[in-house]
Amino acid sequence: MNSRYRQLCLLTGIILVLILSACGSSSNGSSSNGNAKTHLTIIVGGLSKQIYLPNELAKRLGYFDQAGLDVSLVDETSGQASTDAVLAGQVEAGSGSYNHTIELQALGKSLTEVVQLNIAPGEAEMVSAKEAGQIQSAKDLKGKNLGVTELGSGTQTLTTAILHNVGITPNQVHFIPVGAGDTFIAAMQQGRIDAGMTTEPTISRLVASGVGKVLVDLRTPQSTQAALGGSYPFICVFMKNDYVNSHKDVVQKLVNAYVKALKWIHTHTAEQIADMMPPDYYAGNKTLYVTALQNQLAIFSPDGNMPDGGPQAVLNIEYQSNLIPQSKQIDLSKTFTNEFTGKATG
């Protein structure tokens, strides 16, 4: 699918969501205290991926509603698409990987992370079982076809960082956009990719079916530290800087809802969390979904704050992997803020 057609589909989907939301607001457009709710559209880089779970959870627990917000979540294939939509003003917020805010600043554009959902990627570089005999470490990925959700996505950035650590440059591999879930699994089954970066529950589905094996694990803060040589805060919620500065009351309400959801995660079991998700998120196997979630609960931030040193660690990887030129100066203070999480009432 070419980018122009894809953007048209995305815009059409957003318009439909807005129309439906407007219809719903006519009968349910007031909060309990009689004040009209503020409508926000948030585009999410894959609602069924466990790394994005706090978005759906906050909505299903009613936390957006309690904050006086009428939130529509728009599902997309990757965080890259969410940044494009936010920059274009099609939506108020996006949920994707934090590194996008850094890369955009290098291009003269700006988004600000307002709440951090993941303190580690919750991803893994998977290798096809057919290729596992030849690909036994990241060093063996040179010249291979590597799956990512989308070109320019956080999965490509993570893969590039892993390759850099073993002396492989991006032009020595072939990045193939294959999405996630069923499309990722099909690409590996069909031999279109030899390995690839993906999330849960796709990781566990690949292992359970014998289609793939874990090559590099980024599903806990500890394994991420070992693989990347540092911390790597990943999925967050970002907004345009001018929107944040001119709508601080709305942003605070939004962050309050997310912080409440994050705290709920850390006071409930994986099974209780899974019970809140739509059944189709389980991909036909709830037990597998729960196990996968249990194994990576530590990736979810306890309070929504950007971890100390996290932004610099991400920037270091951007520089080291030549994703951003070393000569490009980045003001990290403009890529994130703990202002709202520090005041969160969650």
N, C-alpha and C positions, 0 to 999 in steps of 0.2 A: 504494500500500500504506500503510495507516494505521500510526501509530507503535506502537500497542499490539500489532498483529499482527506487525509487524516485530521488536519486542523479543521476542515469543514465539518467532518463528522463530530468532532469534539464540540465545536461551537453550536451545532444543532442540538446535541445532547444537553448542553448547558441551558440553551433557550427553553427546551422542553421542561427541564427541571424547574426553571424559574416560573414558567407558566403554571405548572402543577402546584408549585408552592404558593403562588398568588391566589389560585383557586381555593387552596386549603386555608389560606389566611383569612378568607372572607368569613369563615365560620369559627376559626380558632386563632384569631390574630391578636388576642389580648392575653397578657399574663394574669396571674391570680390577683394582682393588686389593681387590675383594670388598665394598666399602661400598655400601649401597643408594643409588641415585640419587634426587635430589630432583626431584619432578615439578613443572613449571611450565607453565601455559597462557598463551600470548601472543596477543592478538587484534590482527590487522594490518589496517590500512585499505586493503587491496588488494594481495595478494601478487604479482600479475602486473605491477603498476606498477613501473617501473624505480626510482623513488625509494625503494621499500621493499625493494629487492634484497638488502641485507645480512641481512635476516631469513632468507630462504630459503637464501642462500649459507652462512651460519653453520651451518645445519642440515645441508646437503648436504656440507659439508666435514668434518662430524663434530666441530665445535668445541664444541657444547653437550654432546655425549656425552663428549668428552675432559675437560670441566670437571666431570663427575659430575652432569650435569643431564639429565633426561628431559623434553624440551621438545615441546609440541604447539603448532603454529601454526594459528590459526583465521582464515580469510579473511573479511573484511568489505568493505563497499562504500566506507567512508570512515573517517578518523581520528576523526570525531565519535562513531561507534558504539563505537570502542575505548575512548574516555574513559568513556562510559556504563557499559560492562561492567566496567571496572576500579573505578570508583567504587562500583558495586553489589556488588563482591566476587565477581563471577562468574569472574574470571580474576585472575592475579597481576600481569600486566603488559600494556601496550598499546603499539602502535607507531602514532604519529600525529604531527600537527604540534605543535611546541613551544608555539605561541601558546595552545593549549588550557589549559596549566597556568596561564597568566596570567589568562585569562578566568575560569577556575574559582575562582581566589583572589578575584576581584572578587565572586563569588557566595557567598563564605564556604566554599568547598570547596578541597581540596588534593590535588594530584598533584605528584610530583617527577620531572624528567627525570634519568635516571641515565647515559645515553650518547647523544651526538648523532651521528646517522647522516648527515645532510645539512647542509652549511653554506650552501646556497642551495636555493630551492624545486624546481628541476627541472621547472617547469611553463611553460605559455604560454597567453596569452589568444588563442584561435583565432577567426577570423571566417569565417562561411560564404562560400564562393566566390560564392554568389548575391547576397550582401550586400556583397561587398568593394568594389564601386563606390561605395557610399554610406557604408560604414564604413572610413575610411582611417587613423584614429587613435583613441585612447581617447576623445577628445572627442566622437566620433560615436556613442558607446554610449548616450547619454541616451535614455530611453524604449524601449530595446531589451529583448528577452528573452534573458537571459544564463544559460547552463548552468553548474551547479556539481554536484559529486558528490552533495552532500546539503546541506540547509539547516543552517547553523551549522558547516559544514566549513571546513577550512583553505583550500579553493579559493574559498569565498565571502569569507573574510577577505582573501585576496590580491586578489580582484577589487575589493573595497571600497576597498582601499588605492590601487589604480590609479585608480579612479574619483575618489577624494578629490584626488589629485594634479592632476586636470583640472577640479576644481570641480563634480563630480557627486555628489549624495548618494544613499544606498542606496534611498530611496523614489522616486527618479527613474528606476529601472530595475525590471525584473521578473526575480527570481531563480527559475530552474526547476531542480529536482533531477533530474538525468538519469544519474547514475552515471558510469562511465568505459568505455573500450573500445567494444564493439559498441553499447551503449545510447547512449553519447554520440554516436557517429558516426550512428546511426539518427536521433537527435533533430535533428541538423544537416541530414541529408538530407531529412527530412520537413518541415523548416521550423519545427519547434517552438521552436528557439532560433536567434537571429541570430549569436550569438557565445558563447564559453564558455571556462572555465579547465579545462585537462586536462593529463595527463602523457604521458610516453613509455611505450610505443611508439605510443599513440593519436595524438600530434601528428604523427609521421612518416607514419602510415597516412593521416591526413587530407590531408596535403600530397601524398603519392605518388598518391592516388586523385583528387586535384583537387577534393575535397569542401570543404576548408578551407585557410585561409592563416594564417600567424603574424602576429598583430597586435602583441602585447607579449611579448617573450621573457624568461623568467626561468630559463633552462636553464644559466646559468653564473654564478659570483659577480660577474663584470664586468657582464653584462647586467642582473643583479638590482640592482646598485648604480646603474646608469643609470636603471632604471625606477622604483625605489622610493626612491632617494636615500640608500640605506644598505644594510648587510648584512641578511640575513634567514635565520637558521638555521631549518630547517624540520623534516623528519622526525626523530624521536627515539624512544627507548624510555622510557616513564614508568611509575611505580608509585605506590601510595598511600604517603604519607609515613610512616605508622605501620608499614607493612610494611618499608620500607627501614630504618627505625631498629631494628626487631626481628629482621631477617634479613640482617644485613650480610655474613655469610659467603656466603649464597646469591646476594645481589646482586653481590658481587665476582666470583663464578664466572661469572655471566651476563654481566657487563661484559667480563670477560676474553675470553669467546668472541666477543663483538661486535667488540672491538678487534682481535682476530686476523683476523676477516673483513675489516675495513676495511683493514688492512695488506696482506692478500692482494689486495684489489682494486687497490691502488696498486703492486703488483709483477707484475701480469698484464695481458694485453691484453684489449680488449673482447671479442674472439672467444673467448678462453679463459674469460672470466667467463660469457659467454653459454652456453658448452658445459656449464656447471654447472646451468643453469636447466632446468626441465621444458619439453619441446618445445612444449606448448600456450601457453606464455608468448610465443612468437614470433608468434602470431596468423597463422600461415601463411606468414611471410616472415622467415626467420632473418637474411638479409642486411640487411634494413631494420632489424631489431632491433639488430644489431651496430653499424650506422652510427649509430643513435639513441643507443646507449649510449656509443659513442666520443665523440660530441659533447658529452656531459654528465658525463664521468667526474670532472670537477673539482668537482662538487657533493658528492661523498662525502668526509666528514671523514677526515683521515689518521690520527687518533688517538682519536676519540670525544669529545674535549673540547668544551665549549661555548666558542665563540670569544669573545675579549675584546670587550666592547661589544655583542655579539649580543643579549642579553636586553633591554638598554635600547633598542636599535634597534627590536625587535619591540614593546616597550611604547609607544614613541613613535608607532608606526603605529596601535596600538590606541586611543590617546588622540586622535590627529589625525583618525582616521576615525570617531570617536564610537562605537567598539565597546565601549569602557569609559569611563564618565563621568570627566571631568578631576578631579573631586573625590574619586575613589576612589584611595586610597593602596595601592600594590602593593609588597610586600617581595620583590624579585626573587631574593634569596638563598634563598628557600624554594621557588622554582619550578624550580631545577636544582641539580645538584652535580657537581663534577669530582673528588670524593673517590675514586671507584672507578676512573675512567679514569686518575687520577694514580698508582694502584697497580697498574694492569693489567699482566699478565704476557704479553700477546699479542705 
